[in-house]
Amino acid sequence: MEIAVFDTYVKKPEGGLMHFDILVESGVTGELVYQYGKKYLTEKGYPKLDLTSKECKFCHVEQPGADIRRAIIDKGFAIIEMQGC
């Protein structure tokens, strides 16, 4: 399985920035990636934040480790938290 990594930056309402990667199976793009990102943001307590191509951009393709592979098989996506999450 190859995965696509989408580099994502979202401004929090109280200030600051959330930086996280959305990882999906290679070939998944666009609205589905944004839906996964919105699901993550809702889980983090930010259901009203927008997520579009402005905040979320394709970065690269790679081979996942076992934990990431399992998450993508189970949920359709995985998140790697980078900053401010």
C-alpha positions in Angstrom: 0.0 0.0 0.0 1.2 3.5 -0.9 -0.2 6.4 1.0 -0.6 10.1 0.0 0.4 12.7 2.6 -1.5 16.0 2.7 0.2 18.8 4.6 -2.5 20.8 6.5 -2.4 24.2 8.3 -5.4 25.6 10.0 -5.8 28.8 12.1 -7.4 28.2 15.4 -10.1 30.7 16.5 -8.3 31.6 19.7 -5.1 32.2 17.8 -2.3 29.9 16.8 -1.9 27.4 14.2 -2.6 23.6 13.9 -0.3 21.8 11.6 -1.0 18.1 10.9 -0.7 15.6 8.1 -3.7 13.7 6.7 -2.6 10.3 5.4 -4.8 8.4 2.9 -4.4 5.5 0.5 -2.7 6.8 -2.7 -5.4 7.9 -5.2 -7.7 9.4 -2.6 -7.9 13.2 -3.2 -10.1 16.3 -2.9 -13.3 16.3 -1.0 -12.8 13.0 0.7 -9.4 14.2 2.1 -11.1 17.4 3.3 -13.9 15.3 4.9 -11.4 13.3 6.8 -9.7 16.5 8.0 -13.0 18.0 9.1 -13.7 14.8 11.1 -10.4 15.2 12.8 -11.0 18.9 13.5 -14.4 18.1 14.9 -12.9 15.5 17.2 -10.4 18.1 18.4 -13.2 20.5 19.2 -13.1 22.7 16.1 -16.2 21.7 14.1 -16.7 25.1 12.4 -13.2 25.5 10.9 -13.0 25.4 7.1 -10.7 22.9 5.4 -10.1 23.5 1.7 -7.2 23.3 -0.8 -6.0 26.5 0.7 -5.3 24.8 4.1 -4.6 21.3 2.9 -2.2 20.5 0.1 -0.8 17.2 -1.3 2.8 16.8 -0.2 4.2 13.3 -1.3 3.6 9.6 -1.5 5.3 7.1 0.8 5.1 3.6 2.2 3.3 3.5 5.6 4.4 1.8 8.8 2.2 -0.8 10.4 0.3 1.5 12.7 -0.5 4.0 9.9 -1.5 1.2 7.5 -3.9 -0.3 10.2 -5.5 3.2 10.8 -6.1 3.7 7.1 -7.6 0.3 6.7 -9.9 0.8 9.8 -10.9 4.5 9.3 -9.9 5.4 5.8 -7.3 7.9 7.0 -4.7 8.6 9.6 -3.5 11.9 11.2 0.0 12.8 12.2 -0.1 15.8 14.6 2.8 18.2 14.0 2.2 21.5 15.8 -0.5 23.1 17.9 -2.8 20.1 18.0 
